Amino acid sequence: MTCTIPEPLPTRLQAALQRHPVSGHLWVGFSGGLDSTVLLHLLASCQIPVRALHVHHGLSANADRWLSHCREFASSLSVPFTAVRIHVDSGKGGLEQRARRARYRAFAQAMSVGDQILLGHHGDDQAETFLLRLMRGAGVLGLAGIAESRTVGAGRSLLRPLLGASRAELAAWAADHGLSWINDESNADESLDRNYLRHRVLPALSARWPARQRVARAVDNLRESAELLQALALADLHDCGFRRERCGESLALGVFAGLSLARRKNLLRYWSLQQGGKAPEWAPLQQALAQLGAAAADAQVAVQLGGRVVRRYQGRLYLTPELVHYSMKEIGDQWRWDGISELLLPGGGVLAPSPGWPGSEYRVRYRRGGERAHPSDRVHSQTLKKLLQERALEPWLRDRVPLVYRAGELVAVGGLFTCEVAGLTQAPPPRWQFSD
């Protein structure tokens, strides 16, 4: 077996930053474990300006102590420190998966456009992920492993600069520099698949083969194949009449249905990743394709796919973000809006003034049932329910469309029309969009 001298960690770090330059701030996702501790110390040692971001899940009795440790360590390096407390919901997926989703949402919310967050994933993590996905029956895109860089929301990116290093190299750096770090007690729980692979499977493989290096080589080869598949998917996306929507994106369902089964699967995988989701697993991918093919033309389809939702409406295939569920008791009855600034709407969505929209004192609310409206381009008023159908508003958005009132009178339906009201008939309706 040939032995190569590992590339120094500072060299790896700086090379990765040069490959993926950004215009904004650099952040480190700082849990306080070995990986993120070494990464933060490396950046400080290389005098690279960075901010530390600690996500407090509240899942461990030690969470508050970990927060204090991370704040003190960042302070010792003169690194600005931010802590974000999050709630891990009880939605679909295991606890580890739900915590990961919540953590990445916190990353995106803390960052500004142009910013980049660095994570301490290394080559051993890559090997574990490869084996996990192999056991779940992943295809080429999934087996291509952890990407060095990807987006985390519009204009924001994520970088893993130490993917080429091993856990042993990080531990050696920590020992050489006298660093201390947090040991999360959950890392010893072998009922979790990743921990089982880490403690039982990979040591056995590494005793016979250089497992980490072999996996890294396989991942490189698979990534080349994945890039070819992505190029094909991009061409199919264009040919299927790709269109951005107020919530997600859509394709012409008829053209999509004319593709071979393999290309339809490939397109859905690529599309989910392009929206910032994950590579869909086999079962939900099969379910989505089966429902799209078997359901009646007017039937509602909503299948979870890689952190996104596949839907269908009026001959279009939609891929949307997961819409946040809400109850009227939680969100309140109505919300004030000045008509000038953006209004973040409960349950998702943003209302913003259109060109020429006048500032004033408005009230915004969702549908309650029984509303009527008089669009400025119509002679008579009509029930709002009928108008939303006529304007082809997607059914999953009809209870979320913002109704804008002034002095108790409905003056606009966000993103759709302005009502026949004095002083507003010439103004386009306020803009209404959903972020990813």
C-alpha positions as CSV (number, residue, x, y, z in Angstrom):
1,M,0.0,0.0,0.0
2,T,1.4,3.4,-1.0
3,C,1.5,6.1,1.6
4,T,1.0,9.7,0.8
5,I,1.7,12.7,3.0
6,P,-1.5,14.5,3.8
7,E,-1.8,18.1,2.5
8,P,-1.6,20.6,5.4
9,L,-5.0,21.6,6.6
10,P,-4.4,25.4,6.1
11,T,-3.5,24.7,2.5
12,R,-6.7,22.7,2.0
13,L,-8.7,25.4,3.6
14,Q,-7.3,28.3,1.5
15,A,-7.5,26.3,-1.7
16,A,-11.2,25.6,-1.1
17,L,-11.9,29.3,-0.4
18,Q,-10.2,30.3,-3.6
19,R,-12.3,27.8,-5.6
20,H,-15.5,29.2,-4.1
21,P,-15.0,33.0,-3.6
22,V,-17.9,35.0,-2.2
23,S,-18.7,38.7,-1.9
24,G,-20.2,38.7,1.6
25,H,-19.3,37.5,5.0
26,L,-17.9,34.0,6.0
27,W,-19.6,32.1,8.7
28,V,-18.7,28.9,10.5
29,G,-21.5,26.5,11.6
30,F,-20.0,26.1,15.1
31,S,-21.4,23.2,17.1
32,G,-18.4,23.1,19.4
33,G,-17.5,19.5,18.3
34,L,-14.0,18.5,17.0
35,D,-14.7,19.3,13.4
36,S,-16.1,22.8,13.7
37,T,-13.6,23.6,16.5
38,V,-10.7,22.8,14.3
39,L,-12.2,24.7,11.3
40,L,-12.8,27.8,13.4
41,H,-9.3,27.6,14.8
42,L,-7.8,27.1,11.3
43,L,-9.6,30.2,10.0
44,A,-8.5,32.3,12.9
45,S,-4.9,31.0,12.6
46,C,-4.9,32.0,8.9
47,Q,-6.3,35.4,9.9
48,I,-9.4,34.9,7.7
49,P,-12.3,37.1,9.0
50,V,-15.1,34.9,10.0
51,R,-18.2,34.8,12.2
52,A,-19.3,31.8,14.3
53,L,-22.9,30.7,14.3
54,H,-24.1,28.3,17.0
55,V,-27.5,26.6,16.6
56,H,-29.1,25.7,20.0
57,H,-31.4,22.8,19.4
58,G,-32.4,22.3,23.0
59,L,-32.4,18.5,22.4
60,S,-29.8,17.7,25.1
61,A,-29.7,18.5,28.7
62,N,-26.2,19.9,28.1
63,A,-27.3,22.3,25.3
64,D,-26.9,25.4,27.5
65,R,-23.4,24.3,28.6
66,W,-22.4,23.8,25.0
67,L,-23.6,27.3,24.1
68,S,-21.4,28.8,26.8
69,H,-18.4,26.7,25.7
70,C,-18.8,27.9,22.1
71,R,-19.2,31.5,23.1
72,E,-16.1,31.4,25.2
73,F,-14.0,29.6,22.6
74,A,-15.0,32.1,19.9
75,S,-14.2,35.0,22.2
76,S,-10.7,33.5,22.9
77,L,-10.1,33.7,19.1
78,S,-11.7,37.2,18.8
79,V,-14.3,35.8,16.5
80,P,-17.8,37.4,16.5
81,F,-20.3,34.9,17.8
82,T,-24.0,34.5,17.1
83,A,-26.3,31.9,18.8
84,V,-29.7,31.0,17.3
85,R,-32.3,29.0,19.3
86,I,-34.5,26.7,17.2
87,H,-37.4,24.4,17.7
88,V,-37.1,21.0,16.1
89,D,-40.6,20.1,14.8
90,S,-42.3,16.8,15.0
91,G,-42.8,16.4,11.3
92,K,-41.7,13.7,8.9
93,G,-38.3,11.9,9.2
94,G,-36.2,10.9,12.1
95,L,-35.0,13.2,14.8
96,E,-31.6,13.6,13.2
97,Q,-33.1,14.5,9.9
98,R,-35.6,17.0,11.4
99,A,-32.8,18.7,13.4
100,R,-30.7,19.0,10.3
101,R,-33.5,20.7,8.4
102,A,-34.1,23.1,11.2
103,R,-30.4,23.8,11.4
104,Y,-30.1,24.6,7.7
105,R,-33.1,26.9,7.9
106,A,-31.3,28.8,10.7
107,F,-28.2,29.1,8.6
108,A,-30.1,30.6,5.7
109,Q,-32.0,33.0,8.0
110,A,-28.9,34.3,9.7
111,M,-27.0,34.9,6.5
112,S,-27.3,37.8,4.1
113,V,-27.1,37.7,0.3
114,G,-23.5,37.0,-0.8
115,D,-22.6,35.2,2.5
116,Q,-21.1,31.8,2.8
117,I,-21.2,29.3,5.7
118,L,-18.4,26.9,6.2
119,L,-19.0,23.4,7.8
120,G,-16.4,21.1,9.2
121,H,-17.4,17.9,7.3
122,H,-14.3,15.7,6.5
123,G,-13.5,12.6,4.5
124,D,-14.8,10.2,7.1
125,D,-18.1,11.9,7.0
126,Q,-18.1,11.4,3.2
127,A,-17.4,7.7,3.6
128,E,-20.3,7.4,6.2
129,T,-22.7,9.2,3.9
130,F,-21.8,7.1,0.9
131,L,-22.5,3.9,2.9
132,L,-25.7,5.3,4.4
133,R,-27.0,6.2,0.9
134,L,-25.9,2.9,-0.5
135,M,-27.9,1.0,2.1
136,R,-30.9,3.2,1.3
137,G,-30.7,2.2,-2.4
138,A,-29.6,5.7,-3.7
139,G,-28.8,6.3,-7.3
140,V,-25.8,8.1,-8.9
141,L,-26.8,11.5,-7.6
142,G,-27.1,10.3,-4.0
143,L,-23.9,8.2,-4.2
144,A,-22.0,11.1,-5.5
145,G,-21.7,12.0,-1.9
146,I,-21.5,15.3,0.0
147,A,-20.9,18.2,-2.3
148,E,-18.0,20.5,-1.5
149,S,-20.3,23.5,-2.2
150,R,-24.0,24.2,-2.7
151,T,-26.6,26.9,-2.2
152,V,-28.6,27.4,1.0
153,G,-31.2,29.9,-0.1
154,A,-31.1,32.6,-2.7
155,G,-27.7,34.3,-3.0
156,R,-26.2,32.3,0.0
157,S,-23.9,29.3,-0.2
158,L,-22.4,26.6,1.9
159,L,-18.8,25.3,1.7
160,R,-17.1,22.2,3.2
161,P,-13.4,23.1,2.8
162,L,-12.1,20.0,4.7
163,L,-13.8,17.2,2.8
164,G,-10.4,15.9,1.6
165,A,-9.0,15.6,5.1
166,S,-9.6,12.8,7.6
167,R,-10.9,12.8,11.1
168,A,-7.5,11.8,12.3
169,E,-5.9,14.8,10.7
170,L,-8.4,17.1,12.5
171,A,-7.7,15.3,15.8
172,A,-4.0,15.8,15.3
173,W,-4.4,19.5,14.7
174,A,-6.5,19.8,17.8
175,A,-3.9,17.9,19.9
176,D,-1.0,20.0,18.5
177,H,-2.8,23.2,19.4
178,G,-4.3,22.1,22.8
179,L,-7.9,22.6,21.7
180,S,-10.8,21.3,23.7
181,W,-14.2,20.4,22.2
182,I,-17.6,19.1,23.0
183,N,-18.4,15.4,22.9
184,D,-22.1,15.0,22.1
185,E,-23.3,12.0,24.0
186,S,-25.6,11.1,21.1
187,N,-22.5,10.2,19.0
188,A,-22.1,7.0,21.0
189,D,-25.7,5.8,20.3
190,E,-25.3,2.9,17.9
191,S,-29.0,2.7,17.3
192,L,-28.5,5.7,15.0
193,D,-27.4,4.4,11.5
194,R,-24.5,6.8,11.1
195,N,-23.0,6.0,14.5
196,Y,-23.3,2.3,13.8
197,L,-21.4,2.8,10.5
198,R,-18.8,4.9,12.3
199,H,-18.1,2.6,15.2
200,R,-18.7,-0.8,13.7
201,V,-18.6,-0.9,9.9
202,L,-15.9,1.6,8.8
203,P,-13.3,0.4,11.3
204,A,-13.8,-3.2,10.0
205,L,-13.5,-2.0,6.3
206,S,-10.5,0.2,7.1
207,A,-8.7,-2.8,8.7
208,R,-8.6,-4.5,5.3
209,W,-8.8,-1.6,2.8
210,P,-8.0,2.2,2.8
211,A,-11.8,2.7,2.9
212,R,-11.9,6.5,3.1
213,Q,-9.6,6.9,0.1
214,R,-11.5,4.3,-1.9
215,V,-14.8,5.9,-1.2
216,A,-13.4,9.3,-2.1
217,R,-12.2,7.9,-5.5
218,A,-15.7,6.3,-6.1
219,V,-17.4,9.6,-5.2
220,D,-15.2,11.5,-7.7
221,N,-16.1,9.0,-10.5
222,L,-19.8,9.1,-9.6
223,R,-19.8,12.8,-9.5
224,E,-18.6,12.9,-13.1
225,S,-21.5,10.6,-14.1
226,A,-23.9,12.8,-12.0
227,E,-22.7,15.9,-13.9
228,L,-23.6,14.2,-17.2
229,L,-27.0,13.3,-15.9
230,Q,-27.5,16.8,-14.6
231,A,-26.7,18.2,-18.1
232,L,-29.4,15.9,-19.6
233,A,-31.8,17.0,-16.9
234,L,-31.1,20.7,-17.6
235,A,-31.9,20.1,-21.3
236,D,-35.1,18.2,-20.4
237,L,-36.1,21.0,-18.0
238,H,-35.8,23.6,-20.8
239,D,-37.7,21.4,-23.2
240,C,-40.5,20.8,-20.8
241,G,-41.4,24.5,-20.7
242,F,-39.8,25.4,-17.3
243,R,-41.5,28.3,-15.6
244,R,-40.9,30.1,-12.3
245,E,-44.1,30.5,-10.3
246,R,-45.0,32.7,-7.3
247,C,-44.5,29.6,-5.2
248,G,-41.9,27.2,-6.7
249,E,-41.6,26.3,-10.3
250,S,-43.5,24.3,-13.0
251,L,-43.2,22.3,-16.2
252,A,-45.6,21.3,-18.9
253,L,-46.9,18.0,-17.7
254,G,-47.7,16.6,-21.1
255,V,-44.1,17.0,-22.3
256,F,-42.7,15.6,-19.1
257,A,-45.0,12.5,-19.4
258,G,-43.5,11.9,-22.9
259,L,-40.0,11.4,-21.5
260,S,-38.8,7.9,-20.8
261,L,-39.2,6.7,-17.2
262,A,-35.5,7.0,-16.6
263,R,-35.4,10.6,-17.8
264,R,-38.5,11.5,-15.7
265,K,-36.7,10.2,-12.6
266,N,-33.5,11.9,-13.5
267,L,-35.4,15.2,-14.1
268,L,-37.2,15.1,-10.7
269,R,-34.0,14.3,-8.9
270,Y,-32.1,17.2,-10.6
271,W,-35.0,19.6,-10.2
272,S,-35.3,18.9,-6.4
273,L,-31.6,19.6,-6.0
274,Q,-31.7,22.7,-8.1
275,Q,-34.4,24.1,-5.7
276,G,-32.1,23.4,-2.7
277,G,-33.8,20.2,-1.7
278,K,-32.1,16.8,-1.3
279,A,-31.7,13.9,-3.8
280,P,-35.1,12.1,-3.5
281,E,-35.0,8.6,-2.2
282,W,-36.4,5.7,-4.2
283,A,-39.8,5.3,-2.5
284,P,-41.1,8.9,-2.7
285,L,-39.8,9.2,-6.2
286,Q,-41.8,6.1,-7.3
287,Q,-44.8,7.4,-5.4
288,A,-44.7,10.8,-7.2
289,L,-44.4,9.2,-10.6
290,A,-47.2,6.7,-9.9
291,Q,-49.6,9.4,-8.7
292,L,-48.9,11.7,-11.6
293,G,-49.6,8.9,-14.0
294,A,-52.6,7.3,-12.3
295,A,-54.6,10.3,-10.9
296,A,-57.5,11.8,-12.8
297,A,-56.8,15.0,-14.6
298,D,-58.5,17.2,-12.0
299,A,-57.3,15.3,-9.0
300,Q,-55.0,16.9,-6.4
301,V,-51.5,15.5,-6.2
302,A,-49.1,16.4,-3.4
303,V,-46.1,14.1,-2.8
304,Q,-43.2,15.0,-0.5
305,L,-39.9,14.7,-2.5
306,G,-36.5,15.6,-1.2
307,G,-37.8,18.4,1.0
308,R,-40.0,19.7,-1.7
309,V,-43.6,18.9,-2.8
310,V,-44.7,17.6,-6.3
311,R,-48.1,19.0,-7.3
312,R,-50.2,19.2,-10.4
313,Y,-52.6,21.8,-11.8
314,Q,-54.1,22.7,-15.2
315,G,-51.6,20.6,-17.2
316,R,-48.6,21.8,-15.2
317,L,-46.3,19.8,-13.0
318,Y,-45.2,21.9,-10.0
319,L,-42.4,21.6,-7.5
320,T,-42.9,23.8,-4.5
321,P,-41.4,24.4,-1.1
322,E,-43.1,22.7,1.8
323,L,-45.8,25.1,2.9
324,V,-45.8,25.9,6.6
325,H,-49.0,24.8,8.3
326,Y,-50.8,27.3,10.5
327,S,-54.0,27.9,12.4
328,M,-55.9,31.1,12.7
329,K,-55.5,31.0,16.4
330,E,-51.7,31.0,16.0
331,I,-51.4,33.8,13.4
332,G,-54.1,36.2,14.4
333,D,-56.9,37.9,12.5
334,Q,-55.2,40.5,10.5
335,W,-51.9,42.4,10.1
336,R,-51.0,46.1,9.7
337,W,-49.2,47.1,6.5
338,D,-47.9,50.6,5.4
339,G,-47.9,49.8,1.7
340,I,-44.3,50.8,1.5
341,S,-42.2,48.0,3.1
342,E,-42.3,44.3,2.6
343,L,-44.8,42.4,4.8
344,L,-43.8,38.8,5.9
345,L,-47.0,36.8,5.9
346,P,-47.8,34.1,8.4
347,G,-47.4,30.6,7.0
348,G,-45.0,31.8,4.3
349,G,-45.1,34.4,1.5
350,V,-44.1,38.1,1.2
351,L,-46.3,41.0,0.2
352,A,-44.5,44.0,-1.3
353,P,-45.7,47.2,-3.0
354,S,-45.9,47.3,-6.8
355,P,-44.6,50.3,-8.8
356,G,-47.0,53.2,-8.1
357,W,-48.7,51.5,-5.2
358,P,-49.6,54.2,-2.6
359,G,-48.4,54.1,1.0
360,S,-51.3,54.1,3.4
361,E,-52.7,52.4,6.5
362,Y,-53.8,48.9,5.3
363,R,-55.0,45.8,7.0
364,V,-54.1,42.4,5.5
365,R,-55.8,39.1,6.2
366,Y,-56.5,35.7,4.6
367,R,-59.8,34.4,3.4
368,R,-62.6,33.7,5.8
369,G,-65.2,32.6,3.3
370,G,-68.0,34.5,1.6
371,E,-65.9,37.5,0.4
372,R,-66.8,39.3,-2.8
373,A,-64.5,41.5,-4.9
374,H,-64.8,43.9,-7.8
375,P,-61.6,43.7,-10.0
376,S,-60.9,47.0,-11.8
377,D,-61.0,45.1,-15.2
378,R,-64.5,43.8,-14.6
379,V,-67.9,45.4,-14.8
380,H,-69.4,43.6,-11.9
381,S,-68.3,42.1,-8.6
382,Q,-68.0,38.4,-8.0
383,T,-67.4,36.0,-5.2
384,L,-63.7,35.8,-4.4
385,K,-63.9,32.0,-4.6
386,K,-65.0,32.2,-8.2
387,L,-62.4,34.9,-9.1
388,L,-59.6,32.9,-7.7
389,Q,-60.7,30.0,-9.9
390,E,-61.0,32.2,-13.0
391,R,-57.5,33.7,-12.4
392,A,-56.1,30.1,-12.1
393,L,-54.6,30.6,-8.7
394,E,-53.2,27.3,-7.6
395,P,-55.5,25.5,-5.2
396,W,-52.9,25.1,-2.5
397,L,-52.4,28.9,-2.3
398,R,-56.1,30.0,-2.2
399,D,-56.2,30.1,1.6
400,R,-52.9,32.0,1.7
401,V,-53.6,34.8,-0.8
402,P,-53.3,38.2,1.0
403,L,-56.4,40.3,1.0
404,V,-55.6,44.0,1.3
405,Y,-58.1,46.3,3.0
406,R,-58.2,50.1,3.5
407,A,-60.8,51.7,5.8
408,G,-62.6,48.3,5.9
409,E,-62.8,48.1,2.1
410,L,-61.1,45.4,0.0
411,V,-58.8,47.2,-2.3
412,A,-56.5,44.5,-3.7
413,V,-55.9,40.8,-3.8
414,G,-52.1,40.3,-3.6
415,G,-50.5,39.3,-6.9
416,L,-53.8,39.0,-8.8
417,F,-55.8,42.2,-9.1
418,T,-56.7,45.7,-7.8
419,C,-60.3,46.4,-7.0
420,E,-62.5,49.1,-8.4
421,V,-61.6,51.7,-5.8
422,A,-61.0,55.4,-6.2
423,G,-57.3,56.3,-6.5
424,L,-56.1,52.7,-7.0
425,T,-57.6,51.6,-10.4
426,Q,-54.3,52.4,-12.2
427,A,-52.0,50.8,-9.8
428,P,-51.0,47.1,-10.3
429,P,-51.8,44.9,-7.3
430,P,-49.1,44.4,-4.6
431,R,-46.6,41.7,-5.4
432,W,-47.0,38.4,-3.7
433,Q,-44.3,35.8,-3.7
434,F,-42.9,32.8,-1.7
435,S,-39.3,32.4,-1.0
436,D,-37.6,29.0,-1.1
